[in-house]
Structure formats: structure tokens, C-alpha cells
Amino acid sequence: MTVLLPFIRLFKKQWLMMSVGLLLSIIALLSGIGLLSLSGWFLSASAIAGLTLLATQSFNYFTPAGGVRFLSILRTASRYGERLATHQATFKLLTQLRVWAWQKLLPLSASNMQGKRQGEILNRLVSDIDTLDHLYLRLLTPLFSAFFVLLAMFFFLAWFDLHLAIILTSSLLVLWLVLPVLFYFLGRKPGVEQLQNKRQYRVQLLSFLQGFSEISLFSATDRFRQQLAESEQKLLASQQMTSNVMAFSQALLILCHGFIVLSILYIASSGVGEYQPPGALLAMVGFMALASIEILLPISGAFQHLSSCINAATRVNDLLEQTPDIVFNEQSTQSITRGNIHFKDIQFAYQDETSPQASTAVLNDINLTIKAGEKVALLGKTGCGKSTLLSLITREWEANSGSIMLDGTAIEQYSQSALTTGISVVSQRVYIFSGTLRDNLTLAQPNTGQRTFNNAAEQKAARDINDQVLASVLNKVGLSALTKGEEPFDMWLGEGGRQLSGGEQRRIGVARALLHDAPILLLDEPTEGLDKRTERDILKLLFEFAEHKTLLMISHRLTAMDKMDNIYLMEQGTLRNQGTHQILIKTDDYYACLHKHLC
């Protein structure tokens, strides 16, 4: 139960709406019980009054009839208001919970996420958090409202007969305390299995959709569909088990409630207390006991959701309560202005969570100095550690030992905003967001969206000016075709919009780098997937852009190596040789082999 405490603490921000929902739920239950009880008493009292002429003339028919109408209207209105209030509170809590989850998730680095599949993380952030919305709506609200209604029933009945009040409310209280615990243990295993099977099915389905092209090419569709079908059957079986437990709990609850109703009728008719209730009062007590089923029915399902909530909270906490492996100095005002980079005695290895002893070193004793404005290339075979070295500069990972200095200051002393402002990256994988072309480009522009405008006309004028800048950059990277047509920057890209080829995505990545004017430019295979002519054009554009910037490019090809101030050859995590293009051709056999396109 303690795993739910972080989520329950979030409730205090929505206490007003939650309290209104709880109050309306209590009013709805009381009006429902009062309606049936008053109706039973009214019918019985009217029948008794009709036996004699004097009683018929003296009996007040109008007040009870008005009470019945009032309670029926009150029940309908309060139930409607309760649905609005509780669901409004639930949606706000869900929104708040998602924001809280993302605030916890964003500081985590790649090392925190190591070993976790994307589908698994997505399931925790979507399905598990959705499950937690049951905590208020289906668990806490029914429990508290039932308890307060039982108190109100006790005091009302005690006004007529204390013994009947004790017997009825204590019997219902026993059901309120005992049955939910029983239902919890009965529904715990099916609830956990249903949540796990749903997670497994979603992860497999996401993998199937993401890799559908490869699966189809290798004729593995039937095998993957069979795996999905098996996961679906497990999910349906767990849902069937949950439904069986729900049916049993409802049946047991109705049986116990029926026994209480019969017992109350027997005891009341036999005369318990100071006096035997008259016929009309006996009907009221009987109908009140009969109407109390409305209090207990939600509880039978409430505790079945508890096991799912606990399991979901455990999984979400396991992801979000990690201590970030990389911490930025957010109090620092230091900024990158020149672009000096210095690596000293860098050691790094990706940790194997299953067997830490099996972790192999990726970088060994890296010592490298890049002066401000210098153009440096890292060459080597795939897996030699080139991309890892770049990820240490952006602090996606952190070195196991050694130090990295930027402009003479340790990289740990910079804030995250200072690093992102001072470093621009063109990576191997360029992600296209599902949004407009403008959105996909302006995300690289610093302070975008922070400017305030006096009116809509001023905002439109500023946007039009910026669109001209975007159009100029797209023309430079060879994407002028995207600027044609009416309102081209409102064109939707990504899922549900215009699909970009691999080369076009690369150019978008380059365009983002051109829009992000930073002292350091990191290029990770920036022209991979482009033809030779386009590769030369793009590299020429990048070198012109980085004329007065520090440029560090990793590659396994020799395009534009003659423009580099220094070239380092990497092998198995070490820098084994260095020099200019002309020197390495003469002194390094591997480099000469690459130059002749023989390797």
C-alpha cells in the first residue's frame, strides 16, 4: 500500500473538486435510500390509513408525496453532479499525474533507461498511469461515501429504535470491512495477470507495427501474428478470470445483503427495542435495509482494482524513482562561448545489468584537445567508440573516469540549458515529429515561443519574417520543394502527414543545425544515405556555416577530410594515430586503403 502514497499526495491539489464529488456521492446515496424508504413507508401508511374513514381524512398525503418528488429530483441531480465532479477530478488528477511522471522522467539519462524496451516504457507511461485513475474514482470515493452513509443511517434509525440501528448498520459495517478484503485477495492474481498480459500484448503489438516492413520482407508475418494471437488469448483468459471473480463477488454480496434484509424484517416484526415498530415504520426499516445494497455494490469491484493499482504503481515507481545518473549544475551561469574541447584520460564502458563483470570497455585512455575554431574528424570502423565519444560531450552518457573540459570548465559545471545552447548536433538518426514543418524546424531555434506579442497582427508579422528565414535554410539544404505551395510551413509531417525519405530527413537535421547557432558543431555521420554529389554539397554548406566554430565530425568515409585541421583514427576505443589528410595518406596504411576505396 505504501507504493500508492506518492500518487495519493497528488490529490491535495485537487482536494476541492474531489471533496465536491465525494459530497455529491454521499447525497446521491442518501437520497436513493431515503427515496425507497420514504416510498415504502408512504405506501404502507396510506394502506393502513385507508382502513378507517377517520384515519383517511386525517392522514397527510401531500407532505410524503412532496418528499418523494424532492428525493427523486435530488437523487437525479446529485448523481449527475457527482459524475461530473468525480470525472472532472479524475481527469485533472490524470493530467497532473502525467505531468508529474514526465517531470520525473526527463532528468533520467540513457544509462537510467538501459535495458528497458521502448514499448515497456510507453506501457508504463500510458497503461499503468491510466490504471491509477481508479484509485480515486473506483476505490476511495465508494469507500468513504459508504462509510459516511452508514453513519447517517445509524443516527436516523437510532431516533426510532437504537437496537435496530445497531443491528442493521453493524451488519452492513461488517460487510463493508470483511468482503472488500476477501474480494481483494480473490481478485489480486487475476488483476495482476491482466495488467501483465495487457503490457505484454501492447509491447508485442508495438514491435510488430514498428518492424512490419522487415517482418513482411522475411515472410515472418504468420509467426508474429501467431505470437500476437497467443498473447491476446492470455489477455482474454485473464479478463475472463477477472469477470468470474466480479460475478462471484456480486453474487456473494447480494446473498449476504439478502440475509441481512430478511434478518431485519424478522427482528423488527418480532419486536426489538422499547416498542414494536408499527406496520408503516416496519416497511420503512425493511425498505431502508433493501436500499442499502446501493452502498455495497461499488465496494465489491473497488478492491479488485486495488491489486491492479498497486502493481501499476510499483512499475511506475520503479521507473520514475530512479536517481538520475547524470546531474546538471542548474545554479551555474557558465556558458560556452569559444568552443575549446579537452578530453583527459577518458574511460567508459556500457554496464551490463545482468552481469556487471561482463561489461567491456568502449573507450580507453582517450586524450584529445580540440582548439576553438578547429575542424577535427574521428575515423574508424563501426563499434570503435566514435559515437560514444560524442554522446559524452552532450552528456547523454557520463564517463566512468577522466574529465571533459569545455572552454576550460569541467562539463559537470554547466547547466543543461548552457550545454544545449552551446552545442549543435547532427546525429545519425533524425526524428521527424508529428507536427507542421514549422514546428519541426523552429524547435532548433533558441527562445522560440518565449516572445510575447501585443496583438495577433504583430504575431503574424513575426511569424512571416521567421518563415523567410526557414525558407532560406531549406533552400540551402536542398529542400526547396517543401517551400512550394500555399502556407507550406503549415504542412503536416510525420504520422498522418507527408512522409519524408531518409535523405530528406537527413537534410531536415542539417537545417536544424543551421538554425541553431552554437560555438560547437558535432556531426555524427551527417551525410549517411546521401549520394556523393549531395554529400559534397551538404558538407560544403556545413563547413561554411562552421567557419568560425569548433567542428567535430565522426565518419567512416573520407569525404571532405582534406578540409580538416586534424584527423584521428580510432580502433577498439583508442586513438591510435593522428595527422592531416596528406600526412595520413603517406603514413597510415588503413587510411591510404580507405582513400583508394579498397577498404
C-alpha positions in Angstrom: 0.0 0.0 0.0 2.9 2.4 0.6 3.7 2.4 -3.1 0.5 4.4 -3.6 1.5 7.2 -1.2 3.3 9.3 -3.9 0.2 9.3 -6.0 -2.2 10.0 -3.1 -0.1 13.0 -2.2 -1.0 14.5 -5.6 -4.6 14.5 -4.5 -4.2 17.6 -2.3 -4.0 19.8 -5.3 -7.5 18.7 -6.4 -9.0 18.4 -2.9 -11.8 20.9 -3.6 -13.2 19.0 -6.7 -12.6 15.7 -5.0 -14.5 16.8 -1.9 -17.4 18.1 -4.0 -17.5 14.7 -5.8 -17.5 12.8 -2.5 -20.2 15.1 -1.0 -22.4 14.6 -4.1 -21.8 10.9 -4.0 -23.0 10.8 -0.3 -26.0 12.9 -1.2 -26.9 10.6 -4.1 -26.7 7.5 -1.9 -28.7 9.1 1.0 -31.4 10.4 -1.4 -31.6 7.0 -3.1 -32.0 5.2 0.3 -34.4 7.9 1.5 -36.5 7.7 -1.6 -37.0 3.9 -1.3 -37.5 4.1 2.4 -40.0 7.0 2.3 -41.9 5.4 -0.6 -42.2 2.1 1.4 -43.4 4.0 4.4 -45.8 6.2 2.4 -47.4 3.2 0.6 -47.8 1.2 3.9 -49.1 4.2 5.8 -51.6 5.1 3.1 -52.8 1.5 3.1 -53.2 1.5 6.8 -54.9 4.9 6.8 -57.4 3.7 4.2 -58.8 1.0 6.6 -60.8 3.6 8.6 -62.7 6.7 7.4 -61.3 8.9 10.3 -57.7 7.9 9.5 -58.2 8.6 5.8 -59.5 12.1 6.5 -56.7 12.9 8.9 -53.8 11.4 7.0 -51.4 13.9 5.3 -50.8 12.6 1.8 -49.2 15.7 0.4 -46.1 16.0 2.6 -44.8 12.5 1.9 -45.7 12.8 -1.8 -43.7 16.0 -1.9 -40.8 14.3 -0.1 -40.8 11.5 -2.7 -40.7 14.0 -5.6 -38.0 16.0 -3.8 -35.8 13.0 -3.1 -36.2 11.7 -6.7 -35.1 15.0 -8.2 -32.3 15.3 -5.6 -31.1 11.8 -6.4 -31.0 12.5 -10.1 -29.4 15.9 -9.8 -26.8 14.8 -7.2 -25.9 11.6 -9.3 -25.4 13.7 -12.4 -23.4 16.3 -10.4 -21.4 13.5 -8.8 -20.5 12.1 -12.2 -19.4 15.5 -13.4 -17.3 16.3 -10.3 -15.7 12.9 -9.8 -14.8 12.5 -13.5 -13.5 16.1 -13.7 -11.3 15.5 -10.6 -10.2 12.2 -12.2 -9.2 13.8 -15.5 -7.4 16.6 -13.6 -5.6 14.1 -11.5 -4.7 12.1 -14.6 -3.3 15.2 -16.2 -1.4 16.1 -13.1 -0.1 12.5 -12.8 1.2 12.5 -16.4 2.9 15.9 -15.9 4.5 14.6 -12.7 5.6 11.4 -14.4 7.3 13.4 -17.2 9.0 15.7 -14.7 10.4 12.7 -13.1 11.3 11.0 -16.4 13.0 13.9 -18.1 16.1 14.2 -15.8 16.9 10.5 -16.4 19.7 9.7 -18.8 20.3 7.0 -21.3 22.1 4.9 -18.6 18.9 5.0 -16.4 16.9 3.7 -19.4 19.4 1.0 -20.2 17.8 -2.4 -20.5 14.3 -1.1 -20.9 12.4 -1.6 -24.1 10.6 1.4 -25.7 7.3 -0.4 -25.7 7.8 -1.3 -22.0 8.4 2.4 -21.1 5.5 3.5 -23.2 3.2 1.0 -21.5 4.2 2.3 -18.0 3.6 5.9 -19.0 0.2 5.1 -20.7 -1.5 1.9 -19.5 -0.1 1.9 -15.9 -0.9 5.6 -15.3 -4.4 5.1 -16.8 -4.8 2.2 -14.3 -4.0 4.6 -11.4 -7.0 6.8 -12.1 -9.1 4.0 -10.5 -7.6 4.9 -7.2 -9.9 7.9 -6.6 -12.9 7.1 -8.7 -13.4 3.4 -8.0 -11.7 2.9 -4.7 -11.6 5.9 -2.4 -14.8 7.5 -3.3 -17.0 4.4 -2.9 -15.3 3.5 0.4 -15.6 6.9 2.1 -19.1 7.6 0.8 -20.3 4.2 2.1 -18.8 4.9 5.5 -20.5 8.3 5.9 -23.8 7.0 4.7 -23.7 4.2 7.2 -23.1 6.8 10.0 -26.1 8.8 8.7 -28.3 5.6 8.6 -27.3 4.8 12.2 -28.3 8.1 13.6 -31.5 8.2 11.7 -32.6 4.7 12.7 -31.5 5.3 16.3 -34.1 8.0 16.5 -36.8 5.4 16.1 -35.1 2.3 17.6 -31.5 2.1 18.8 -31.3 -1.7 18.7 -32.4 -1.9 15.0 -30.0 0.8 14.2 -27.1 -1.1 15.8 -28.1 -4.4 14.2 -28.5 -3.0 10.6 -25.6 -0.7 10.5 -23.2 -3.1 12.3 -24.2 -5.9 9.8 -23.5 -3.6 6.9 -20.3 -2.4 8.5 -19.1 -6.0 8.8 -19.7 -6.5 5.1 -18.0 -3.1 4.4 -14.9 -4.3 6.3 -14.7 -8.0 5.5 -16.0 -8.5 2.0 -13.7 -6.0 0.3 -10.6 -7.7 1.8 -11.9 -11.1 0.6 -12.6 -9.6 -2.9 -9.1 -8.1 -2.9 -7.4 -11.5 -2.3 -9.7 -13.2 -4.8 -9.0 -10.5 -7.5 -5.3 -9.9 -6.8 -3.9 -12.6 -9.0 -6.3 -12.1 -12.0 -5.8 -8.3 -11.8 -2.1 -8.6 -11.9 -2.2 -11.2 -14.6 -4.5 -9.0 -16.7 -2.2 -6.0 -16.3 0.9 -8.0 -17.2 -0.8 -9.7 -20.2 -2.0 -6.3 -21.4 1.5 -4.9 -21.1 3.0 -7.9 -23.0 0.4 -7.6 -25.7 1.0 -3.9 -26.2 4.8 -4.3 -26.3 4.5 -7.1 -28.9 1.9 -5.2 -31.0 4.2 -2.1 -31.0 7.2 -4.2 -32.1 5.1 -5.8 -34.8 3.9 -2.4 -36.2 7.3 -0.8 -36.0 9.0 -3.7 -37.8 6.2 -4.6 -40.1 8.3 -3.9 -43.2 11.1 -6.2 -42.2 8.7 -8.9 -41.0 6.9 -8.8 -44.3 10.2 -8.9 -46.3 11.4 -12.0 -44.5 7.9 -13.8 -44.6 7.7 -13.8 -40.8 4.2 -12.3 -40.7 2.4 -15.5 -39.7 4.9 -16.3 -36.9 4.5 -12.8 -35.4 0.7 -12.9 -35.8 0.7 -16.3 -34.0 2.6 -14.7 -31.1 0.2 -11.8 -31.0 -2.8 -14.3 -31.1 -1.2 -16.2 -28.1 -0.7 -13.0 -26.1 -4.3 -12.0 -27.0 -5.7 -15.3 -25.7 -3.7 -14.9 -22.4 -5.2 -11.4 -22.1 -8.7 -12.6 -22.7 -8.2 -15.5 -20.3 -7.1 -13.1 -17.5 -10.1 -10.8 -18.3 -12.4 -13.9 -18.1 -10.9 -14.7 -14.7 -11.5 -11.1 -13.5 -15.1 -11.3 -14.7 -15.6 -14.6 -12.9 -14.3 -13.0 -9.6 -16.5 -10.0 -10.2 -19.6 -12.2 -10.8 -18.8 -14.2 -7.6 -18.3 -11.1 -5.5 -21.5 -9.6 -6.7 -23.4 -12.9 -6.0 -21.9 -13.2 -2.6 -22.6 -9.6 -1.7 -26.3 -9.9 -2.9 -26.6 -13.2 -0.9 -25.2 -11.6 2.3 -27.3 -8.5 1.8 -30.5 -10.6 1.3 -29.8 -12.4 4.6 -29.4 -9.0 6.4 -32.8 -7.8 4.9 -34.6 -11.0 6.0 -33.0 -10.8 9.4 -34.0 -7.1 9.9 -37.6 -7.9 8.8 -37.8 -10.8 11.2 -36.3 -9.0 14.1 -38.3 -5.8 13.6 -41.6 -7.8 13.2 -40.8 -9.8 16.4 -40.4 -6.5 18.4 -36.9 -5.5 19.3 -36.3 -2.4 21.4 -38.7 -0.5 23.6 -41.6 -0.9 21.2 -42.5 -3.0 18.1 -42.5 -0.7 15.0 -45.9 -0.2 13.6 -46.6 -1.5 10.1 -45.6 1.6 8.2 -42.4 2.0 10.2 -41.6 -1.6 9.7 -41.9 -1.1 6.0 -39.6 1.9 6.2 -36.9 -0.1 8.0 -37.3 -3.0 5.6 -37.0 -0.8 2.5 -34.0 1.0 4.1 -32.3 -2.3 4.6 -33.2 -3.2 1.0 -31.9 0.1 -0.4 -28.5 -0.3 1.4 -27.4 -2.6 -1.4 -26.6 0.6 -3.3 -23.9 1.3 -0.8 -22.1 -2.0 -1.0 -22.2 -2.8 -4.7 -19.4 -0.4 -5.8 -17.2 -1.8 -3.0 -17.3 -5.3 -4.5 -15.5 -4.1 -7.6 -13.4 -1.4 -5.8 -10.9 -3.7 -4.2 -10.4 -5.7 -7.4 -9.0 -2.5 -8.8 -6.6 -2.2 -5.8 -4.3 -5.0 -6.9 -4.1 -3.5 -10.4 -3.4 -0.1 -8.9 -0.6 -1.4 -6.6 1.0 -3.3 -9.4 0.8 -0.3 -11.8 2.2 2.0 -9.0 5.1 -0.4 -8.4 6.0 -0.4 -12.1 5.7 3.3 -12.5 7.7 4.0 -9.3 10.4 1.5 -10.4 10.9 3.7 -13.5 10.4 7.2 -12.0 12.0 6.9 -8.6 15.5 6.3 -10.0 18.2 8.7 -9.1 19.4 10.4 -12.2 22.9 9.1 -13.1 23.8 12.5 -14.7 23.1 15.7 -12.7 23.5 19.2 -14.2 24.6 22.2 -12.3 21.4 24.2 -12.8 22.7 27.0 -10.5 25.6 27.7 -12.8 25.6 30.8 -15.1 28.6 29.5 -17.1 28.1 29.4 -20.8 30.1 28.1 -23.8 31.4 31.0 -25.8 34.6 29.8 -27.6 34.3 26.1 -28.2 37.5 24.6 -26.7 37.1 20.8 -26.0 39.6 18.8 -24.0 39.3 15.0 -23.2 41.6 13.7 -20.5 42.1 10.1 -19.6 38.6 9.1 -20.6 37.4 5.6 -19.7 33.9 4.4 -20.5 32.1 1.1 -20.6 28.4 0.3 -21.0 27.3 -1.5 -17.9 25.7 -5.0 -18.2 22.9 -5.0 -15.6 22.7 -8.8 -15.7 26.4 -9.3 -15.3 28.4 -6.2 -14.3 31.7 -8.2 -14.6 30.9 -8.8 -18.2 30.9 -5.1 -19.2 33.6 -4.4 -21.8 35.4 -1.1 -22.2 34.3 1.1 -25.1 36.8 4.0 -24.6 40.3 3.5 -23.2 42.5 6.4 -22.1 41.2 9.0 -24.6 43.2 12.2 -24.5 42.2 14.7 -27.1 42.4 18.5 -27.3 40.4 20.5 -29.9 41.0 24.2 -30.0 38.3 26.8 -30.6 37.5 27.0 -34.3 39.4 23.8 -35.2 38.0 21.2 -37.6 38.6 17.7 -36.4 37.4 14.3 -37.7 37.2 10.9 -36.0 37.5 7.9 -38.3 37.2 4.3 -37.5 35.2 1.1 -38.1 31.7 0.7 -36.7 31.8 0.0 -33.0 35.1 1.6 -32.2 33.6 4.2 -29.9 33.2 7.3 -32.2 29.5 8.0 -31.4 30.0 7.2 -27.7 32.6 9.9 -27.5 30.1 12.4 -28.9 27.5 11.3 -26.5 29.8 12.1 -23.6 30.1 15.7 -24.8 26.3 16.0 -24.9 26.1 14.2 -21.5 23.8 11.5 -22.8 26.3 9.3 -21.0 28.9 10.0 -18.4 32.5 8.8 -18.4 33.5 6.2 -15.8 36.7 8.1 -15.2 38.6 11.0 -16.6 37.4 14.6 -17.4 35.9 16.6 -20.2 36.6 20.3 -20.3 34.7 22.9 -22.4 36.3 26.3 -22.6 38.4 25.3 -19.6 35.5 24.4 -17.4 34.5 20.9 -16.4 31.5 19.7 -18.3 29.7 18.9 -15.0 29.7 22.6 -14.1 27.4 23.6 -17.0 23.7 23.7 -16.7 21.6 21.7 -19.2 20.4 24.8 -21.0 24.0 26.0 -21.3 25.1 22.8 -23.0 22.1 22.7 -25.4 22.7 26.3 -26.3 26.4 25.9 -26.8 26.3 22.6 -28.7 24.6 21.8 -32.0 24.4 18.2 -33.2 23.5 16.5 -36.4 23.0 12.8 -35.4 22.7 9.6 -37.4 19.0 9.4 -36.5 16.9 12.4 -37.3 13.5 12.3 -35.7 10.6 13.9 -37.5 7.8 14.9 -35.1 4.2 14.6 -36.0 3.6 18.2 -36.5 3.9 21.0 -39.0 7.1 21.7 -41.0 7.4 24.9 -39.0 7.3 23.0 -35.7 10.0 20.6 -36.9 12.3 23.5 -37.7 11.7 26.1 -35.1 12.4 23.6 -32.3 16.1 24.2 -33.1 15.8 28.0 -32.8 16.7 29.3 -29.3 13.9 31.1 -27.3 11.2 30.1 -29.8 7.8 30.6 -28.3 9.1 32.8 -25.4 8.5 36.1 -27.1 5.3 37.9 -26.2 3.2 39.9 -28.7 0.8 42.8 -28.2 -1.7 41.5 -30.8 -2.4 38.9 -33.4 -1.1 41.1 -36.3 2.2 41.5 -34.6 2.5 37.8 -34.0 1.7 37.0 -37.7 4.2 39.6 -38.9 7.0 38.0 -36.7 6.0 34.5 -37.9 6.1 35.6 -41.6 9.6 37.1 -41.1 10.8 33.8 -39.4 9.2 31.8 -42.2 11.5 33.6 -44.7 14.5 32.5 -42.6 13.2 28.9 -42.6 12.7 29.0 -46.4 16.2 30.3 -46.9 17.7 27.4 -44.8 15.6 24.8 -46.6 16.8 26.1 -49.9 20.4 25.8 -48.7 20.0 22.2 -47.8 18.2 21.3 -51.0 14.6 21.1 -49.7 13.2 24.0 -51.7 10.4 21.7 -52.9 8.9 21.8 -49.4 8.6 25.6 -49.6 6.2 25.5 -52.6 2.5 25.9 -52.4 0.2 27.9 -50.2 1.2 28.0 -46.5 4.0 25.4 -47.0 5.2 25.7 -43.3 1.8 24.5 -42.1 2.2 21.2 -44.0 1.9 18.3 -41.6 4.8 15.9 -41.3 5.3 12.5 -39.7 2.4 10.2 -38.8 -0.7 11.1 -40.7 1.1 13.7 -42.9 3.7 13.9 -45.6 6.3 11.2 -45.3 10.0 12.2 -45.8 12.6 9.9 -47.3 15.8 9.1 -45.4 17.7 11.7 -47.4 15.1 14.3 -46.7 15.2 13.5 -43.0 18.9 14.0 -43.0 18.5 17.4 -44.7 16.0 18.4 -42.0 18.6 17.5 -39.4 21.2 19.7 -41.2 18.6 22.5 -41.4 18.1 22.3 -37.7 21.8 22.6 -37.1 21.9 25.7 -39.3 19.1 27.3 -37.3 20.9 26.6 -34.0 23.9 29.0 -33.9 26.2 27.4 -31.4 30.0 27.6 -30.9 30.4 23.8 -31.1 29.1 21.7 -34.0 29.0 17.9 -33.7 28.4 15.8 -36.8 27.6 12.1 -36.4 27.7 10.7 -40.0 25.8 13.7 -41.2 25.6 12.6 -44.9 24.9 8.9 -44.4 22.4 7.8 -47.0 23.0 10.7 -49.4 24.6 10.4 -52.8 28.1 11.6 -53.5 27.2 14.9 -55.0 24.6 15.8 -52.3 27.1 14.7 -49.7 29.7 17.2 -51.0 27.1 20.0 -51.2 25.9 19.4 -47.7 29.4 19.2 -46.2 30.4 22.3 -48.1 27.4 24.1 -46.6 28.2 22.8 -43.1 31.9 23.9 -43.3 30.8 27.4 -44.5 28.4 27.6 -41.5 31.1 26.4 -39.1 33.8 28.6 -40.4 34.4 30.2 -37.0 33.1 27.3 -35.0 34.6 24.2 -33.5 33.6 21.2 -35.6 34.0 17.6 -34.6 32.8 15.1 -37.2 32.8 11.3 -37.0 32.7 9.3 -40.1 33.9 6.1 -41.8 34.4 7.8 -45.2 37.0 10.3 -46.3 34.7 12.9 -47.9 36.0 16.4 -47.1 38.9 15.1 -45.0 41.2 17.5 -46.8 39.4 20.4 -45.1 40.1 19.0 -41.6 42.8 20.6 -39.4 43.3 17.2 -37.7 42.1 13.6 -38.2 42.2 11.0 -35.5 41.9 7.3 -36.3 40.1 5.2 -33.7 40.4 1.5 -33.1 38.9 -0.5 -30.3 38.3 2.5 -28.2 41.7 4.1 -28.5 43.2 6.9 -30.7 45.9 5.0 -32.5 47.0 7.7 -35.0 46.5 11.3 -35.9 47.5 13.8 -38.6 46.3 15.8 -41.6 44.8 14.2 -44.7 48.1 14.5 -46.6 50.2 13.1 -43.8 47.9 10.1 -43.1 47.8 9.1 -46.7 51.6 8.6 -46.6 52.0 7.2 -43.1 48.9 5.1 -42.4 48.1 2.0 -44.5 44.5 1.8 -43.3 43.8 5.4 -44.2 45.5 5.0 -47.6 43.4 2.0 -48.2 40.2 4.0 -47.4 41.4 6.8 -49.7 41.8 4.3 -52.6 38.3 2.8 -51.8 39.9 -0.6 -51.2 38.8 -1.0 -47.5 
